[in-house]
Amino acid sequence: ISSPGTHTLVVTNPSDGCSDTLLILTEGAPPPTTPTDTLHLTGTQGGTLDTCLGAFLDFPGNLLSGQLCGLDAAALEAQLNGACLTLTLDAGFQGVTEVCVEHCDDSSPSVCDTTLLIVTVEPSGGCPGFFSQGTLTVDTTDFPLPICLPVPFATAQQAFITVNGAPYGGDGFPCDFGSQPDAGTLLEFPAAGTYEVVLSDSSGACRDTLLLTLNDTANPSPPQTDTLHLTTLENAPTELQCPSAAELPGNPDALLVCGAPANGTLQLDSLCFQYTPAPGFTGLDTLCVLLCDDSSPAVCDSTVYLIEVQPAPPDTVVLLTEENQPSDTLCLEASGLPAAFDTLLVCTAPLHGELQVFDSCVVYLPQPNFNGSDTACVVLCDGAAQCDTTILLIEVLPRCQPFGFLAADTVHLQSDQCFLGAELCLPLPPDSLNGFVLLDNGLPYGGGVSGCDFDTLFSYNFFLLPGMGAQGPYTLNAWTINDTLVFSGGFLDLSALVDSLNLWDPTGGWTLHPTLPQISGGNPANLYGVMDITQDGSGQNALISPLTNFIAQGSQVRVDSGFHQLVFIELSSGCSDTLLVEVECVEPPQGCTLQPLSPLQTLLYHCDSTYTFCVDLPFSTLGNYQILDNQFPFGGSVQPCPSDPAFTALELDTGLHQLVFLDTVKFCSDTLLVEVNCLNLPPDVVLDTFVRQDDSLLLCLEDFGFELGVIDSVALGCTDQNTGNAFIEFDTASACYLLTGLFPGPDTTCLTVFIADTTASFTVHLTVLEPCPDILEPTVVGTGATVCDGGEGLLCLPITLPDFMNIAVLVDGQPYTGPIVGCDFDSVYSLNYSILPTGGLLGPYTVEAWAVNDSTFSGSFHDVAGLVDSMNLWDPLGNWTWSENAGIIFIQGGSTQNTYGPMFVTQDLTGAETILAISANFTPRGTALSLPEGTFTLVLTDTLSGCTDTVLATLACVTSEVVSDTLMVGGSDTLCLNSQELPGTFVGMSNACPGLSGASVSFEILNDSCVVYTALAPGRDSACIVLCDDLGVCDTVFFSILAVEEDKQGPIAVNDTILTGLDQPVVINVFGNDTIGFITDFGFLSEPLHGAVAFLPDGSVNYVPEPGYCDGVQPDSFQYFVCNLVGCDTATVFVFVECSELVIFEGFSPNGDGINDFFVIQGLGQYPDHKLFIFNRWGTLVFQSEDYRNDWDGKWQDKDLPDGTYFYVLDLGDGNYLSGFVQLLR
């Protein structure tokens, strides 16, 4: 008794069915142990057994751990997964073995339960049956009695024999069983009764049972209790059992229970019963039944049933998926578990994939590209560790199934015409083959495809039949089959005719085309005649002849002799299948059986020599043969073979020879293919070359036509001609010279090359030249480009353009293919005089400052001639002149010995200031390459001398700044410059034009980073401050500083009067007629009534009239003030806005500042048909407009035009034209 409490013990007598009860009371807690359960398993050698022990576990807690015990490693291997166990049986073991499993729960203290598994391992082929029959009954009166049992004596000798469970202790002898000699074994039995004879092999794994009944006919005995064995599965009822009535004298009348089962229920059905085990029960159960007859008194026979309830085999589920695809989710049913679902475990993982588990569901993921069968085992457990096992039979279908038309993997073909190959008929129609790509040995199949395996189809077209068979009735007058059978009859339409045809021709399978008046079908074994048909209504007659169609059911491809791997790739799916085709050449031997006596391939050392080829053609019978060489009669020498004069030799030149020997007597021929190759040795080589001092030159014989594989040896020669100006080294392994220049001058080396029976010479006359001069002196160059387009600029190299024409350039190892232009120019200087206010035509003008070297000049002039005279006076070496081209005036001249600064000019009338920049006509002293920003390795090669030079070059896009400032005399200022635009490390800065300063302003560089400028005397001076880095890249900042005297009196402001047009803004230089000095402040005192005003950065005022306002009589006006260091003054500006006058402005500045950005013509509204044309100085039309809206911003084809003077023509549309110049100045 394993637990405390009240227990009822019931004892039943199986003979009479009586029972008694004992009540047992136990106190105290039992020890935390559970009884050991025993489970019998049977398997075959090398197989596996899966079982779950959850039904055997009996403890209060939840399953915590498990371990194996008593394992015989030579018999099996065990893998424990929770409550489930997988046993792998050893392929070499046979017999009975044991293993125990101990499971413990999570109670405190832990309760453990042990299960003993008795495993019977049968041979892999199964156990043989020892007895030839399972039962034997003998009636006799003599005891003890020897009985011949149905088992051969040789088998019984090797077996272990038990009788009713006890080892048989007697001897056995051979006997004849039935009509078979020596087919039995003689054993002795002491008395009448029933005997269970069991034979087991030596391992105990295989056994067989014979039920032997011995009846004593002299003394019949009452029925004895029989014992029978039943087997069923867990939770499964047995089949209906009906006890035998053979031992009863009367007829069976009643079935009674003499002992109820302890672990199941018994259901009686007349004279039979059915046993159902208790839920979850496995193991051994017993019951007893009495079968009684209708005798008086009744005679009963008892039977005891030993029932073995085996664990239910695991469920089996088939899981399908496709190659490289996960399976559908499989969710297992947990309702059969006693408790609620707790976990799903994998008891056996699949070999070719993995299982993903979540909740009670699994998904199978096959390994990449795997297809085939796989298995797995999963266990579904509840919270009480009761589990159910499911075996997963997994089938992974290939994504691509083998193509049905390739039934075989390999096809062997034979061809009796080897040059033609063989034809292969694929059971796939040609139109279906179009859906495939065919590869032959990895290459696209290039042969043709034709039809094969033709089916014959007959058809009748009824286009010529009146109504085309649809306007019946018709009469078929005659239709013959095989020229003997003639059919006729009426039909309403072609469908009815088809029915008749299939009745008359049952094997024809005639059908009607779905859209055309056509009937097709027929048996190829038959011959069909013309159909004679009449339309009944019209009486018109038609004779319809049969057409024979051959429908290709296959596609024929041709493959040449040899092995072919044909791969068929289906275009729609990408799947492929492979057919291996071997074409064997079985062309029957033909010819005269001539055999070559010389090799069919040879190598000549001289290409002008011949090959003596011998063949076993008797020289005495040569007259019977005609010899062809490459299909032409052989024209070479024919003579006896030198090695055997009895046979024939042919002299063959180099090349491939197809020799055909035609026997004109026997009418046979033989063909021999002879290949004659030659080395084609090069002639003697004499090489004149050079190498630079301290440089090396590599010369290899292979580069001069020598084949290394045929060179036997090499010998150096002419050592007496070596001068020592070069170091000469020859490597025999590579057959290469290494020549190193040591001293300038000539040197000579030579060698002799030995090849078979010939030689060739190789002579080198070498000149050692002086070392290469540097193409570029600096090894690092840089350019700070002020003009860059899309991150690209010009890198200037100090090489003149003519010298650069012989230079090849590699930029970072790649050949330079971009443009090549000049740079670093010598200049012939020029000024654009026409950019002065009003084109320089309305003087006087004042030159405020012009620096030539260290001198600064100033003065007045009225026109260009006066300015040129002054410039030649100030710069005697300049030889300045002026010229006019397309309305633009230029001043040219200057000396390259001088340094010129910009000229600062003021128009006296307006006070407008203009800077005349000095430009130059350039003579390049350098060469520029177009490169993107960055640092490059340039390799320059002089193509004339072969010299190279390597330079590290850097290009950076920089912006040259202009610094303008005004200082009072005696004042100074400091500006620190930024070198961030330089790509390298800043190394310093300098003044590149020191001659442009010192008179009015001095410039001093402070700490290599800042510039201090001081006003010395009234006037303007300039400086060119150049900042450079270690890569040679420089950036320039231009300084223009005006020094002024301190004011002695207050300013004098003068009134201004200005004229403009309707809706036309105007810029007013209000300070131009004022006497001010150094301005400290300015502003407006009053605003105009009919417009708006604003000061511009240069001190001028922008006046914008109100839209639509004009008054040519009464001006609009505003007041302004201006101050210097002494005081202030005011003035009034009067603006007349004309209403109708046509006003054409002479200039505009399209720089995007919102002031005077467009070319303006006032009053065009009076001329609705006007047209405007604008030309540059070369006469090119750059703008045209009809109904001009004052919107030209100085662009042509969306690009800014350069500053300058442009010519306009205005067609007013009334027959009148206006023309003139307009100045564009940004």
Buried (B, 14 or more C-beta within 10 A) or exposed (E): EEEEEEEEEEEBEBBEBEEEEEEEEEEEEEEBEBEEBBBBBBBBBEEBBBBBBBBBBBBEBEBBEBEBEEBEEEBBEBBBBBBBBBBBBBEEBBBBBBBBBBBBBEBEEEBBBBBBBEBBBBBEEEBEEBBBEEEBEEEBEEBEBBBBBBBBBEBBEEBBBBBEEEEBEBEBBBBEBEEEEEBBBBBBBEEBBBBBBBBBBEBEBBBBBBBBBBBBEEEEEEBEBBBEEBEBBBBEBBEEBBBEBEBBEEEBBBBEBBBBBEBBEBEEEEBBBBBBBBEBBBBEBBBBBBBBBEEEEEBBBBBBBEBEBBBBEBBEBEBEBBBBEEBEEBEBEBEEBEEEBBBBBBBBBBEBBBBEBEEBEBBBBBBEEBBEEBBBBBBBBBBBBBBBBBBBEBBBBBBBEEBEBBEEEEBEBEBEEBEEBBBBBBBBBBEEBEEBEBBBEEEEBEBEBBBBBEEEBBBBBBEEBBBBBEBBEBBBBEBBBEEEEEBBBBBBBBEBBBEBBBEBBEEBEBBBEEEEBBBBBBBEEBBBBBBBBBBEEEEEEBEBEBEEEEEBBBBBBBBBBEEBEBBBBBEEEEBBBBBEBBBEBEEEEEBBEBEBBBEEEBBBBBEEEBBBBBBBBEBEEBEBBEBBBEEEEBEBEBBBBEEEEEBBBBBBBBEEBEBBBBBEEEEBBBEBEBBBBBBEBBEEBEEEEBBBBEBBBEBBBEEBEBBEEEBEEBEEBBEEEBEEBBEBEBEEEEBBBBBBBBEEBBBBBBBBBEBBEEBBBBBBBBBBBEEBEEBBEEEBBBBBBEEBEEEBBBBBBBBBBEEBEEBEBBBEEEEBEEEBBBBBEEBBBBBBBBBBBBBBBBBEBBBBBBBBBEBBBBBBBBBBEBBBEBBBEBBEEBEBEBEEEBBBBBBBBBBEEBBBBBBBBBBBBBBBBBBBEBBBEEBBBBBBBBBEBEBBEBBBBBEEBEBBBEBBBBBBBBEBBEBEBBBBBEEBEEBEBEBEBBBBEBBEBEBBBBBBBBBBBBBEBEEEBEBEBBBBEEBBBBBBBBBBBBBBBBBBBBBBBBBBEEBEEBBEBEBBEBBBBBBBBBBBBBBBBBBBBBBBEBEBEEEBEBBEBEBBEEBBBBBBBBEEBBBBEEBBBBBBBBBBBBEBBEBBBBBBBBEEEBBBBEBBBBBEEEBBBBBBBBBBEEBEEBBBBBBBBEEEEBBEBEEBEBEBBBEBEEEEBEBBBBBBBBBBEEEEEBEEBBBBBB
